[in-house]
Amino acid sequence: YSNLNSIVASARRFGIIQMV
């Protein structure tokens, strides 16, 4: 799921989630 990586990166950028 390559999209997941993008979502996680974006979420971390916003500081929404801190889990991988």
mmCIF entry with sequence, helices, sheets and N, C-alpha, C, O atoms, coordinates in Angstrom:
data_MODEL
# 
_entry.id   MODEL 
# 
_entity.id                         1 
_entity.type                       polymer 
_entity.pdbx_number_of_molecules   1 
# 
_entity_poly.entity_id                      1 
_entity_poly.type                           'polypeptide(L)' 
_entity_poly.nstd_linkage                   no 
_entity_poly.nstd_monomer                   no 
_entity_poly.pdbx_seq_one_letter_code       YSNLNSIVASARRFGIIQMV 
_entity_poly.pdbx_seq_one_letter_code_can   YSNLNSIVASARRFGIIQMV 
_entity_poly.pdbx_strand_id                 A 
# 
loop_
_entity_poly_seq.entity_id 
_entity_poly_seq.num 
_entity_poly_seq.mon_id 
_entity_poly_seq.hetero 
1 1  TYR n 
1 2  SER n 
1 3  ASN n 
1 4  LEU n 
1 5  ASN n 
1 6  SER n 
1 7  ILE n 
1 8  VAL n 
1 9  ALA n 
1 10 SER n 
1 11 ALA n 
1 12 ARG n 
1 13 ARG n 
1 14 PHE n 
1 15 GLY n 
1 16 ILE n 
1 17 ILE n 
1 18 GLN n 
1 19 MET n 
1 20 VAL n 
# 
_struct_asym.id          A 
_struct_asym.entity_id   1 
# 
_struct_conf.conf_type_id            HELX_P 
_struct_conf.id                      HELX_P1 
_struct_conf.pdbx_PDB_helix_id       AA1 
_struct_conf.beg_label_comp_id       SER 
_struct_conf.beg_label_asym_id       A 
_struct_conf.beg_label_seq_id        2 
_struct_conf.pdbx_beg_PDB_ins_code   ? 
_struct_conf.end_label_comp_id       PHE 
_struct_conf.end_label_asym_id       A 
_struct_conf.end_label_seq_id        14 
_struct_conf.pdbx_end_PDB_ins_code   ? 
_struct_conf.beg_auth_comp_id        SER 
_struct_conf.beg_auth_asym_id        A 
_struct_conf.beg_auth_seq_id         2 
_struct_conf.end_auth_comp_id        PHE 
_struct_conf.end_auth_asym_id        A 
_struct_conf.end_auth_seq_id         14 
_struct_conf.pdbx_PDB_helix_class    1 
_struct_conf.details                 ? 
_struct_conf.pdbx_PDB_helix_length   13 
# 
_struct_conf_type.id          HELX_P 
_struct_conf_type.criteria    ? 
_struct_conf_type.reference   ? 
# 
loop_
_atom_site.group_PDB 
_atom_site.id 
_atom_site.type_symbol 
_atom_site.label_atom_id 
_atom_site.label_alt_id 
_atom_site.label_comp_id 
_atom_site.label_asym_id 
_atom_site.label_entity_id 
_atom_site.label_seq_id 
_atom_site.pdbx_PDB_ins_code 
_atom_site.Cartn_x 
_atom_site.Cartn_y 
_atom_site.Cartn_z 
_atom_site.occupancy 
_atom_site.B_iso_or_equiv 
_atom_site.pdbx_formal_charge 
_atom_site.auth_seq_id 
_atom_site.auth_comp_id 
_atom_site.auth_asym_id 
_atom_site.auth_atom_id 
_atom_site.pdbx_PDB_model_num 
ATOM 1  N N  . TYR A 1 1  ? 0.853  -1.195 0.000  1.00 0.00 ? 1  TYR A N  1 
ATOM 2  C CA . TYR A 1 1  ? 0.000  0.000  0.000  1.00 0.00 ? 1  TYR A CA 1 
ATOM 3  C C  . TYR A 1 1  ? 0.889  1.246  0.000  1.00 0.00 ? 1  TYR A C  1 
ATOM 4  O O  . TYR A 1 1  ? 1.173  1.807  1.059  1.00 0.00 ? 1  TYR A O  1 
ATOM 5  N N  . SER A 1 2  ? 1.314  1.665  -1.147 1.00 0.00 ? 2  SER A N  1 
ATOM 6  C CA . SER A 1 2  ? 2.194  2.832  -1.251 1.00 0.00 ? 2  SER A CA 1 
ATOM 7  C C  . SER A 1 2  ? 1.477  4.094  -0.798 1.00 0.00 ? 2  SER A C  1 
ATOM 8  O O  . SER A 1 2  ? 2.098  5.016  -0.268 1.00 0.00 ? 2  SER A O  1 
ATOM 9  N N  . ASN A 1 3  ? 0.164  4.130  -1.010 1.00 0.00 ? 3  ASN A N  1 
ATOM 10 C CA . ASN A 1 3  ? -0.608 5.314  -0.631 1.00 0.00 ? 3  ASN A CA 1 
ATOM 11 C C  . ASN A 1 3  ? -0.518 5.548  0.870  1.00 0.00 ? 3  ASN A C  1 
ATOM 12 O O  . ASN A 1 3  ? -0.485 6.690  1.329  1.00 0.00 ? 3  ASN A O  1 
ATOM 13 N N  . LEU A 1 4  ? -0.479 4.463  1.627  1.00 0.00 ? 4  LEU A N  1 
ATOM 14 C CA . LEU A 1 4  ? -0.423 4.577  3.087  1.00 0.00 ? 4  LEU A CA 1 
ATOM 15 C C  . LEU A 1 4  ? 0.791  5.400  3.498  1.00 0.00 ? 4  LEU A C  1 
ATOM 16 O O  . LEU A 1 4  ? 0.715  6.241  4.394  1.00 0.00 ? 4  LEU A O  1 
ATOM 17 N N  . ASN A 1 5  ? 1.908  5.145  2.830  1.00 0.00 ? 5  ASN A N  1 
ATOM 18 C CA . ASN A 1 5  ? 3.130  5.877  3.147  1.00 0.00 ? 5  ASN A CA 1 
ATOM 19 C C  . ASN A 1 5  ? 2.917  7.369  2.952  1.00 0.00 ? 5  ASN A C  1 
ATOM 20 O O  . ASN A 1 5  ? 3.359  8.178  3.768  1.00 0.00 ? 5  ASN A O  1 
ATOM 21 N N  . SER A 1 6  ? 2.246  7.728  1.882  1.00 0.00 ? 6  SER A N  1 
ATOM 22 C CA . SER A 1 6  ? 1.980  9.148  1.591  1.00 0.00 ? 6  SER A CA 1 
ATOM 23 C C  . SER A 1 6  ? 1.079  9.745  2.662  1.00 0.00 ? 6  SER A C  1 
ATOM 24 O O  . SER A 1 6  ? 1.305  10.858 3.136  1.00 0.00 ? 6  SER A O  1 
ATOM 25 N N  . ILE A 1 7  ? 0.057  8.986  3.033  1.00 0.00 ? 7  ILE A N  1 
ATOM 26 C CA . ILE A 1 7  ? -0.890 9.465  4.051  1.00 0.00 ? 7  ILE A CA 1 
ATOM 27 C C  . ILE A 1 7  ? -0.169 9.664  5.376  1.00 0.00 ? 7  ILE A C  1 
ATOM 28 O O  . ILE A 1 7  ? -0.351 10.681 6.045  1.00 0.00 ? 7  ILE A O  1 
ATOM 29 N N  . VAL A 1 8  ? 0.634  8.707  5.742  1.00 0.00 ? 8  VAL A N  1 
ATOM 30 C CA . VAL A 1 8  ? 1.372  8.788  7.008  1.00 0.00 ? 8  VAL A CA 1 
ATOM 31 C C  . VAL A 1 8  ? 2.294  10.000 6.994  1.00 0.00 ? 8  VAL A C  1 
ATOM 32 O O  . VAL A 1 8  ? 2.385  10.732 7.979  1.00 0.00 ? 8  VAL A O  1 
ATOM 33 N N  . ALA A 1 9  ? 2.974  10.206 5.876  1.00 0.00 ? 9  ALA A N  1 
ATOM 34 C CA . ALA A 1 9  ? 3.895  11.342 5.755  1.00 0.00 ? 9  ALA A CA 1 
ATOM 35 C C  . ALA A 1 9  ? 3.134  12.653 5.915  1.00 0.00 ? 9  ALA A C  1 
ATOM 36 O O  . ALA A 1 9  ? 3.573  13.561 6.621  1.00 0.00 ? 9  ALA A O  1 
ATOM 37 N N  . SER A 1 10 ? 2.000  12.734 5.256  1.00 0.00 ? 10 SER A N  1 
ATOM 38 C CA . SER A 1 10 ? 1.190  13.963 5.336  1.00 0.00 ? 10 SER A CA 1 
ATOM 39 C C  . SER A 1 10 ? 0.666  14.157 6.754  1.00 0.00 ? 10 SER A C  1 
ATOM 40 O O  . SER A 1 10 ? 0.716  15.258 7.301  1.00 0.00 ? 10 SER A O  1 
ATOM 41 N N  . ALA A 1 11 ? 0.166  13.080 7.338  1.00 0.00 ? 11 ALA A N  1 
ATOM 42 C CA . ALA A 1 11 ? -0.386 13.156 8.690  1.00 0.00 ? 11 ALA A CA 1 
ATOM 43 C C  . ALA A 1 11 ? 0.701  13.590 9.670  1.00 0.00 ? 11 ALA A C  1 
ATOM 44 O O  . ALA A 1 11 ? 0.460  14.427 10.540 1.00 0.00 ? 11 ALA A O  1 
ATOM 45 N N  . ARG A 1 12 ? 1.896  13.019 9.527  1.00 0.00 ? 12 ARG A N  1 
ATOM 46 C CA . ARG A 1 12 ? 2.984  13.357 10.449 1.00 0.00 ? 12 ARG A CA 1 
ATOM 47 C C  . ARG A 1 12 ? 3.360  14.821 10.251 1.00 0.00 ? 12 ARG A C  1 
ATOM 48 O O  . ARG A 1 12 ? 3.718  15.518 11.201 1.00 0.00 ? 12 ARG A O  1 
ATOM 49 N N  . ARG A 1 13 ? 3.275  15.269 9.014  1.00 0.00 ? 13 ARG A N  1 
ATOM 50 C CA . ARG A 1 13 ? 3.631  16.655 8.710  1.00 0.00 ? 13 ARG A CA 1 
ATOM 51 C C  . ARG A 1 13 ? 2.693  17.603 9.457  1.00 0.00 ? 13 ARG A C  1 
ATOM 52 O O  . ARG A 1 13 ? 3.101  18.660 9.937  1.00 0.00 ? 13 ARG A O  1 
ATOM 53 N N  . PHE A 1 14 ? 1.446  17.202 9.541  1.00 0.00 ? 14 PHE A N  1 
ATOM 54 C CA . PHE A 1 14 ? 0.463  18.023 10.245 1.00 0.00 ? 14 PHE A CA 1 
ATOM 55 C C  . PHE A 1 14 ? 0.492  17.740 11.742 1.00 0.00 ? 14 PHE A C  1 
ATOM 56 O O  . PHE A 1 14 ? -0.078 18.494 12.531 1.00 0.00 ? 14 PHE A O  1 
ATOM 57 N N  . GLY A 1 15 ? 1.152  16.656 12.131 1.00 0.00 ? 15 GLY A N  1 
ATOM 58 C CA . GLY A 1 15 ? 1.248  16.315 13.543 1.00 0.00 ? 15 GLY A CA 1 
ATOM 59 C C  . GLY A 1 15 ? -0.027 15.666 14.037 1.00 0.00 ? 15 GLY A C  1 
ATOM 60 O O  . GLY A 1 15 ? -0.337 15.715 15.227 1.00 0.00 ? 15 GLY A O  1 
ATOM 61 N N  . ILE A 1 16 ? -0.775 15.051 13.113 1.00 0.00 ? 16 ILE A N  1 
ATOM 62 C CA . ILE A 1 16 ? -2.036 14.412 13.498 1.00 0.00 ? 16 ILE A CA 1 
ATOM 63 C C  . ILE A 1 16 ? -1.750 13.086 14.197 1.00 0.00 ? 16 ILE A C  1 
ATOM 64 O O  . ILE A 1 16 ? -2.353 12.765 15.222 1.00 0.00 ? 16 ILE A O  1 
ATOM 65 N N  . ILE A 1 17 ? -0.816 12.318 13.623 1.00 0.00 ? 17 ILE A N  1 
ATOM 66 C CA . ILE A 1 17 ? -0.495 11.019 14.212 1.00 0.00 ? 17 ILE A CA 1 
ATOM 67 C C  . ILE A 1 17 ? 1.008  10.905 14.412 1.00 0.00 ? 17 ILE A C  1 
ATOM 68 O O  . ILE A 1 17 ? 1.787  11.514 13.678 1.00 0.00 ? 17 ILE A O  1 
ATOM 69 N N  . GLN A 1 18 ? 1.408  10.132 15.396 1.00 0.00 ? 18 GLN A N  1 
ATOM 70 C CA . GLN A 1 18 ? 2.831  9.931  15.647 1.00 0.00 ? 18 GLN A CA 1 
ATOM 71 C C  . GLN A 1 18 ? 3.169  8.449  15.635 1.00 0.00 ? 18 GLN A C  1 
ATOM 72 O O  . GLN A 1 18 ? 4.207  8.036  16.153 1.00 0.00 ? 18 GLN A O  1 
ATOM 73 N N  . MET A 1 19 ? 2.296  7.659  15.048 1.00 0.00 ? 19 MET A N  1 
ATOM 74 C CA . MET A 1 19 ? 2.542  6.218  14.978 1.00 0.00 ? 19 MET A CA 1 
ATOM 75 C C  . MET A 1 19 ? 2.793  5.813  13.538 1.00 0.00 ? 19 MET A C  1 
ATOM 76 O O  . MET A 1 19 ? 2.375  6.503  12.609 1.00 0.00 ? 19 MET A O  1 
ATOM 77 N N  . VAL A 1 20 ? 3.474  4.695  13.356 1.00 0.00 ? 20 VAL A N  1 
ATOM 78 C CA . VAL A 1 20 ? 3.818  4.250  12.006 1.00 0.00 ? 20 VAL A CA 1 
ATOM 79 C C  . VAL A 1 20 ? 2.919  3.088  11.607 1.00 0.00 ? 20 VAL A C  1 
ATOM 80 O O  . VAL A 1 20 ? 3.044  2.562  10.502 1.00 0.00 ? 20 VAL A O  1 
# 
